[in-house]
Structure formats: structure tokens, C-alpha cells
Amino acid sequence: SYSFCTLLGMPQTVVKDHEVALSSRAAVVCCSMDSGIVVLGRGDCLEVLEAGGVLSRERMEGRVDGVCIVRGAIVVCALEAYYMDMCAMSEQHLIDVSNITQLDGLKATGAYINDTATLAAVAYKSHVLITSLPNCSHMALLQGHDGDITGALFSSHLPATLVTTSEDRTFKVWDYETGTVTHKSSILSAYPIRSVTEQCSPHRLLLGLDDGSVLIVSPDEGYKELFKLHISSLCKKWAEKMDAEIVSETQQNQLKIISSTPPWKQQQVATAQQPTDTDLGHSILAIRYVATQRQYIVVTQHAILTLKADCYEVNFLQPAKSELSFTVACLDQSASYDKLPLVVVPSFTQTLAYYSIILDTDALVKPAKVETTELSVFLKTDLPRKFTTPLVQKEVQKKGASVVFHKQIKSSGYASSEPWSVKQQRKKALRRCSQSMSPKTLQCYKMTDKPPSTLQAHHSKILGTRPVHHGAVLGVTFTSDAKHLLTCSADRSVSLLKLPVHKHNGEAFIFKAHTAPITCCAATYSYGDGQAILSGSLDSTAMLWKHGRETPYLVIQKPSEIKGVAFTNIDKLAVVASGGKIDLHKYVLDLEADDLDRFSNRSLERMVHSIATRNQVVTCVACHNSFNSGMIFYGGSNKDVGVYDLVKETNSLTLPSPHERPVLRLAIPNNCFAASHTPSTSELFATSSPDGVIRLWDLRTPSSSIRAYSSHLNTSHALGLSFSPCMRYLASGSEDRCTYLYDLGTAKLITKVHTHTDVVSDVAFNPLHPQAAAVGFDGSVKFLADK
């Protein structure tokens, strides 16, 4: 057995307690969590076992096709359904259906009991009969499925609710008190649904399919499909990780051999263990949710595995030596367990195996440790000089002399090189800048404010008459002083919108120079007169702008389309992602240049470093800019997420295929001056992919994601995401024309707001106020506030 560590730091091990030999193969098995009783159905014989010993054996009228035991109440399906008490097995109470004409000629095929053992649901082909226990009186008959019933679940979260699954590949939700069907799903897959379980916080339904996948739906959102887990792919990732650990351990223990012979002549050293079988998915036989440990127990035909409920990743996997037919663990969600039992019946052997999942830290001699790294976004040593030294000042020619045919004429020296009026203007500008930097004007972001979930209609009304863009808006960000909103669009323009909108009546400054859609934009951390803007476009150029000048100060030409731009190290470096490379540029802007004197623009830029990745296309890039950091985060077309270390000038971390599809957007916390957090919050980052999931990561423990957010819809487009300044919320765009707001800690959906008439492409938080801005493919900008 292998030992791992869960999200809560609890070690976990699957131990085979003992094995019991049977005289014949068992067809049906069920176990009781509270008493440890196991009920077996073998032909027409019903056996009750405890600790491997047979307590009682009863003969039924027909072959046992279904059995369920909860809190000593047993319901057996053998042609007809019977109820019996574990203390008095010989007293069999027939669940009489002779007066129900709809069930004439049908035999009972399955039984399901609620947590309190007061209700039972008995399946008769495509019908379900709800019976009260122990008097066996009928309450309701449910009909409507087009195939045989494969599973049923009494909801512990919703009152008087039963969920049924069928071979017709649908599930239905019934209210048996009011006699209504609250939900009828469409056909979910080409394969039948075999198992169902419930998670209470947040409320989720998990449906296990015959193709080895698990569907996660949200009852709170109209039973919307949130995510689809492919167990076989999860097992493959787990196996690759285990194989890598085995190979690494083997290489450490082996003697280092130095050979001068050609590689094809060198003897290949076999590893100590064969690669793990990755074909472990197949049909989902059972799913159980353990509330106290926040994890799922999933049993397939070839493996037993546990999944973290917060991020849907494999926590432990135990391959089976032979194909499994049935295994059930009936858990009480209100109880706390240190040891979870599993009863396994192999298909082609006459044995019954008892397993235990140990969750108690004291039960293990050597607790597992969390896999940590020494990576951090904070610098431990200085960056190389090529990143920190500014451009040589002599390369920037000073302005002030006359320009004739672009050549300087030496001054006579009788007058100042700069007129008195120009000096006064510069003094006034410095005075205004110092006043804007005064601590008196700085605001504090209130951590107790409500999330921005109310659409500001007055802003939308103003921007409706004066649209910012005439094409799809692809990116949005606030400036650090929250006085402007920066947006980029497919109409080949960049807009700098003055805030607040109602005060300036939607006034915006437009930058136009690109010849193709602009995919990304960024603003410097410094604000005021020194603030600059960087934009990247599909025309393979990146441009540096400044407010008040219509033409760019610098144009950086690249060989491929640009998908990501950013500033880093407090505006010292401009980061441009083009093709499969990430280039870092130092720059100096000639802020005295203007449009009328464009020949005097002596701004400079120089590429100081280039990062060659393994991707054909770098799809996104993110890096910290409010402090000196040596880490650059990026995603690529090969599905990997990489972290590049500028100090070591090497790739320090690679997350292989964290999503089912390539990562198209990255987000890191924006350390604004209005909010203060512990340094550990800067180690977080989030990734978004068209597989419909946003994953939260910690750079110090990158072995698995921390949380997964999947309520939004994302199947094809690159949708932006953003952390709130208070680090309590995570906002995301969606393809269903809504803006989604999550609780960062619990991954629970707080609210979704219908903001656009097309795809919501990006979202950003105001660094000073509880406000968010969302942009979409309809070309509009919408604002959300806390009230």
C-alpha cells in the first residue's frame, strides 16, 4: 500500500484486513457501516456475516437480485421484496404489491433505504415503489423511466426528495410528498448511469457512468452539469506520478555508470517495478462521499480510489488483482470515522475481501508528509544585473536643442537650454504627482464589504449611448489608482476609460495603431504622469503607450502572434509572449515627446532575455509587478503550466497537464496598496481552461491543486479570471453570458449575474472599492458593485 497526504494533512492507507473463502460465488453484497454486518446474496440463499463468521442463513423464494441494510433494517429483493430486522432474520415481512396493477408480473430488482431506516425504495424494472418501514405501507409509485432502474438515493439535504437513475441514461428527481417531478434530465451520455451519491456542502450530485466517468451536477443551479471526471485519465496521471517516483528512487540507489560505448550498445537497466497499469477506469460500481474528510470513495471494476472533493484529484489508488463485481460501503454522513470499511467481491473467485481506509493519524506508524518545494515568488538572492541595470543614460539623447534635419545644433550658451515656462510646467507636474502620492489620499480596502454582485445600471446607461468599443472586448484591467479602466478589443483599439463613469460621462481616451485584434493589455503599477500601457496584438506587435499621446512610444516587433503581455519587477521589465517564447524587454520612455514633435521621440527598448518553452504557442503569461519577483507563470498549447525562475534562468516548475485542455488564462493576486495580506497569499495562482474548470494552486505545494471551481460554462473560448483585493472572492467570465463570483476558500458559487448578451470574456476587480468590471464579446463594459 502507498501513503499520501490529503488536503487537510491527514495520511491515508488502504489495508486489507482479511479474506473469507466462500463455498460459491456471491452475486449481491451489502455492508452496514455502524455494525460491520455484511449481507450476501448467493442464489436463493441470504447470508449475514460478521467479522468473517456466518451469523445466520436464510432461504428465499427466488434468486436474490438486490439487498440493502441500514441501521439493522434489511430489504431483500428475491422475485418479491421482503423486509426483515437483523435481530430477527426469520421474521420476513412481505412488501405486498398484489393490489398495484402497474407492477403485475414484475419482480423486484433493487432496494434502497434512507439514512434513518424509515423509508425504502424498491425498484421493479422501470418503476420505483416507496414504502415506509417497518410497517411496509406504500407511500408512492414512481414511473416515467424508459429503462431499468440502476440506482436510487434519498436526499439528506432536500426534504422528501428521491433521486433515481436508469439504463435510459437519465436521472430524475422526485418529491414523493407532493407527488411531483422536480427535475428530468436529458440523455447525459451514451452509457447508462450505474451509481449516485450526494455531497451536502456545497450541495452536489455525483453520477457514476458505465464508461468510467463521473458527472458532477449542482441541484442549487437547476441540476446544471458542472464537471465531468474521467477516472481513467485521473488514474493515468496518478500512475505516471508513481512511476516517476519509483524511477527517481531507483536511480538514486543505483551505482553511477560511466561508459564510452555507443548508446545502442549500453545495457539497459530494468527498473525494479513494472509501470503501473493505467487502464483502471471502466464502469463506476459505487461512489461514497465522506463529509468529515471531504473526499469521495470511488470503486471501479479494477481499482479502489479516493478523490479530493475540493479539487477532484486522486488522493489514493489501490489497483485490484482481478475484476471486481460489487463493493458497497454504506456511510452515515453525520458521523465521524477514523477507519472506513470496504467489502470487495471479485467476479471470478469464491472469496470475500475486507478492506479498510485508515484516516486516523495515530493509526499509522510514519505519517505521510506534504510534498513541498522551496519555490517562492519572493527573491532570496538578487536578480542578475542584466535585469536590474537601467539602459545607459547616454543612449537617451536629451531634448532641448534645436532640431534641423534631425541633427542637433550646439547652443551658444547665452540662454538656458530650457525656457522658463517649460520649467514652471514641470514643477507644477511634480507638485501634482507628489500630492497624488500623499498618504492622505490613499484608501483602505474594507475586508468586510459584501461581494460586488449588483449591476450598476446607471453606468450601463451612459456607456450604452457612448460605447467604448465597436467589437468584442477581449481584456480588461484597472489601473493601480482606480482612476481609469483599461480595455482591449477586436476592433484593434485600446481604451482608457475615465472613472467614475457617471462623473466623466463615459469619457475615454482611445489608442489606435494596431492592424489586427488586440488580445491582451497591461498597465504599470506606478500611476499618475508616469503610468504606461502595454498592448499585444495578433499583428505580431507589442506597443507601449501613455495617456495623452495617440501614437505609441515604442513598437516591439515579434515573429509570431502575441497572446500575453505584462510588466514585472515594479515596471522595470516588459514581458511579451509570442509564439513559443517569452521575451523580457528593458525600456526607457521619452516622456517629453509629443505628437507634434514625433521625430524627437527618443524612447528606447532592448530585449535582455528570451525564454524558450516547450510549447508551440504560449497562450498566457502572468507575473508580479508590485514587488521584485523572479517568477514568471505561463501556460501553453501543450497543456502544461510552467514557472520560470529569472534568478536561476531555468524552468523551476512544470505542471504536466493540470487540465484536460490547454490553459488559456492565468491569474495571480494583485497586491494593491489599499489592501494588506500575509506574504503567503502571493504564492497562489489560478488557471483556467476550456475544460470548464478553474484550479487554484499554491506554488509551495504544487503536487495538486487546492480548489476547483466549475459552475461557469467554458468549452471553447479564453475566459479571464481575477482575484479580489480582499482575497475572499474569485470572479470569472462565462459563455452563458453571465459573470460568476466564487468564494475563494470554499469554492462555492456566491452568485452569477446576467451582464451581457454574448460571452463574458474577462473580468477585473477595482483595487480600491468593492467593484468589478466585466467585458464581453458584445463590445460592452458592465460594472458590478456591492450595493
Rosetta blueprint (number, residue, H / E / L):
1 S L
2 Y L
3 S L
4 F E
5 C E
6 T L
7 L L
8 L L
9 G L
10 M L
11 P E
12 Q E
13 T E
14 V E
15 V E
16 K E
17 D E
18 H E
19 E E
20 V E
21 A E
22 L L
23 S L
24 S L
25 R L
26 A L
27 A L
28 V E
29 V E
30 C E
31 C E
32 S E
33 M L
34 D L
35 S L
36 G L
37 I E
38 V E
39 V E
40 L E
41 G E
42 R E
43 G L
44 D L
45 C E
46 L E
47 E E
48 V E
49 L E
50 E E
51 A L
52 G L
53 G E
54 V E
55 L E
56 S E
57 R E
58 E E
59 R E
60 M L
61 E L
62 G L
63 R L
64 V L
65 D L
66 G E
67 V E
68 C E
69 I E
70 V E
71 R L
72 G L
73 A E
74 I E
75 V E
76 V E
77 C E
78 A L
79 L L
80 E L
81 A E
82 Y E
83 Y E
84 M E
85 D E
86 M L
87 C L
88 A E
89 M E
90 S E
91 E E
92 Q E
93 H E
94 L E
95 I L
96 D L
97 V L
98 S L
99 N L
100 I L
101 T H
102 Q H
103 L H
104 D L
105 G L
106 L L
107 K L
108 A L
109 T L
110 G E
111 A E
112 Y E
113 I E
114 N L
115 D L
116 T L
117 A L
118 T L
119 L E
120 A E
121 A E
122 V E
123 A E
124 Y E
125 K L
126 S L
127 H E
128 V E
129 L E
130 I E
131 T E
132 S E
133 L L
134 P L
135 N L
136 C L
137 S E
138 H E
139 M E
140 A E
141 L E
142 L E
143 Q L
144 G L
145 H L
146 D L
147 G L
148 D L
149 I E
150 T E
151 G E
152 A E
153 L E
154 F E
155 S L
156 S L
157 H L
158 L L
159 P L
160 A L
161 T E
162 L E
163 V E
164 T E
165 T E
166 S E
167 E L
168 D L
169 R L
170 T L
171 F E
172 K E
173 V E
174 W E
175 D E
176 Y L
177 E L
178 T L
179 G L
180 T E
181 V E
182 T E
183 H E
184 K E
185 S L
186 S L
187 I L
188 L L
189 S L
190 A L
191 Y L
192 P L
193 I E
194 R E
195 S E
196 V E
197 T E
198 E E
199 Q E
200 C L
201 S L
202 P L
203 H L
204 R E
205 L E
206 L E
207 L E
208 G E
209 L E
210 D L
211 D L
212 G L
213 S E
214 V E
215 L E
216 I E
217 V E
218 S E
219 P H
220 D H
221 E H
222 G L
223 Y L
224 K E
225 E E
226 L E
227 F E
228 K E
229 L E
230 H E
231 I H
232 S H
233 S H
234 L H
235 C H
236 K H
237 K H
238 W H
239 A H
240 E H
241 K H
242 M H
243 D H
244 A H
245 E H
246 I H
247 V H
248 S H
249 E H
250 T H
251 Q H
252 Q H
253 N H
254 Q L
255 L L
256 K L
257 I L
258 I L
259 S L
260 S L
261 T L
262 P L
263 P L
264 W L
265 K L
266 Q L
267 Q L
268 Q L
269 V L
270 A L
271 T L
272 A L
273 Q L
274 Q L
275 P L
276 T L
277 D L
278 T L
279 D L
280 L L
281 G L
282 H L
283 S L
284 I E
285 L E
286 A E
287 I E
288 R E
289 Y E
290 V E
291 A L
292 T L
293 Q L
294 R L
295 Q E
296 Y E
297 I E
298 V E
299 V E
300 T E
301 Q L
302 H L
303 A E
304 I E
305 L E
306 T E
307 L E
308 K E
309 A L
310 D L
311 C L
312 Y L
313 E L
314 V E
315 N E
316 F E
317 L E
318 Q E
319 P E
320 A L
321 K L
322 S L
323 E L
324 L E
325 S E
326 F E
327 T E
328 V E
329 A L
330 C E
331 L L
332 D L
333 Q L
334 S L
335 A L
336 S L
337 Y L
338 D L
339 K E
340 L E
341 P E
342 L E
343 V E
344 V E
345 V E
346 P E
347 S L
348 F L
349 T L
350 Q L
351 T E
352 L E
353 A E
354 Y E
355 Y E
356 S E
357 I E
358 I E
359 L L
360 D L
361 T H
362 D H
363 A H
364 L L
365 V L
366 K L
367 P L
368 A L
369 K L
370 V L
371 E L
372 T L
373 T L
374 E L
375 L L
376 S L
377 V L
378 F E
379 L L
380 K L
381 T L
382 D L
383 L L
384 P L
385 R H
386 K H
387 F H
388 T H
389 T L
390 P L
391 L L
392 V L
393 Q H
394 K H
395 E H
396 V L
397 Q L
398 K L
399 K L
400 G L
401 A L
402 S L
403 V E
404 V E
405 F L
406 H L
407 K E
408 Q E
409 I L
410 K L
411 S L
412 S L
413 G L
414 Y L
415 A L
416 S L
417 S L
418 E L
419 P L
420 W H
421 S H
422 V H
423 K H
424 Q H
425 Q H
426 R H
427 K H
428 K H
429 A H
430 L H
431 R H
432 R H
433 C H
434 S H
435 Q H
436 S H
437 M L
438 S L
439 P H
440 K H
441 T H
442 L L
443 Q L
444 C L
445 Y L
446 K L
447 M L
448 T L
449 D L
450 K L
451 P L
452 P L
453 S L
454 T E
455 L E
456 Q L
457 A H
458 H H
459 H H
460 S H
461 K H
462 I H
463 L H
464 G H
465 T H
466 R L
467 P L
468 V L
469 H L
470 H L
471 G L
472 A L
473 V E
474 L E
475 G E
476 V E
477 T E
478 F E
479 T L
480 S L
481 D L
482 A L
483 K L
484 H E
485 L E
486 L E
487 T E
488 C E
489 S E
490 A L
491 D L
492 R L
493 S E
494 V E
495 S E
496 L E
497 L E
498 K E
499 L L
500 P L
501 V H
502 H H
503 K H
504 H H
505 N L
506 G L
507 E L
508 A E
509 F E
510 I E
511 F E
512 K E
513 A L
514 H L
515 T L
516 A L
517 P L
518 I E
519 T E
520 C E
521 C E
522 A E
523 A E
524 T L
525 Y L
526 S L
527 Y L
528 G H
529 D H
530 G H
531 Q L
532 A E
533 I E
534 L E
535 S E
536 G E
537 S E
538 L L
539 D L
540 S L
541 T E
542 A E
543 M E
544 L E
545 W E
546 K E
547 H L
548 G L
549 R L
550 E L
551 T L
552 P L
553 Y L
554 L E
555 V E
556 I E
557 Q E
558 K L
559 P L
560 S L
561 E L
562 I E
563 K E
564 G E
565 V E
566 A E
567 F E
568 T E
569 N L
570 I L
571 D L
572 K L
573 L E
574 A E
575 V E
576 V E
577 A E
578 S E
579 G L
580 G L
581 K E
582 I E
583 D E
584 L E
585 H E
586 K E
587 Y E
588 V E
589 L L
590 D L
591 L L
592 E L
593 A L
594 D L
595 D L
596 L L
597 D L
598 R H
599 F H
600 S H
601 N L
602 R L
603 S L
604 L E
605 E E
606 R E
607 M E
608 V E
609 H E
610 S E
611 I E
612 A E
613 T L
614 R L
615 N L
616 Q L
617 V L
618 V E
619 T E
620 C E
621 V E
622 A E
623 C L
624 H L
625 N L
626 S L
627 F L
628 N L
629 S E
630 G L
631 M E
632 I E
633 F E
634 Y E
635 G E
636 G E
637 S L
638 N L
639 K L
640 D L
641 V E
642 G E
643 V E
644 Y E
645 D E
646 L L
647 V L
648 K L
649 E L
650 T E
651 N E
652 S E
653 L E
654 T E
655 L E
656 P L
657 S L
658 P L
659 H L
660 E L
661 R L
662 P L
663 V L
664 L L
665 R E
666 L E
667 A E
668 I L
669 P L
670 N L
671 N L
672 C L
673 F L
674 A L
675 A L
676 S L
677 H L
678 T L
679 P H
680 S H
681 T H
682 S H
683 E H
684 L E
685 F E
686 A E
687 T E
688 S E
689 S L
690 P L
691 D L
692 G L
693 V L
694 I E
695 R E
696 L E
697 W E
698 D E
699 L L
700 R L
701 T L
702 P L
703 S L
704 S L
705 S L
706 I L
707 R E
708 A E
709 Y E
710 S L
711 S L
712 H L
713 L L
714 N L
715 T L
716 S L
717 H L
718 A L
719 L L
720 G L
721 L E
722 S E
723 F E
724 S L
725 P L
726 C L
727 M L
728 R L
729 Y E
730 L E
731 A E
732 S E
733 G L
734 S L
735 E L
736 D L
737 R L
738 C E
739 T E
740 Y E
741 L E
742 Y E
743 D E
744 L L
745 G L
746 T L
747 A L
748 K L
749 L E
750 I E
751 T E
752 K E
753 V E
754 H E
755 T L
756 H L
757 T L
758 D L
759 V L
760 V E
761 S E
762 D E
763 V E
764 A E
765 F E
766 N L
767 P L
768 L L
769 H L
770 P L
771 Q E
772 A E
773 A E
774 A E
775 V E
776 G E
777 F L
778 D L
779 G L
780 S L
781 V E
782 K E
783 F E
784 L E
785 A E
786 D L
787 K L
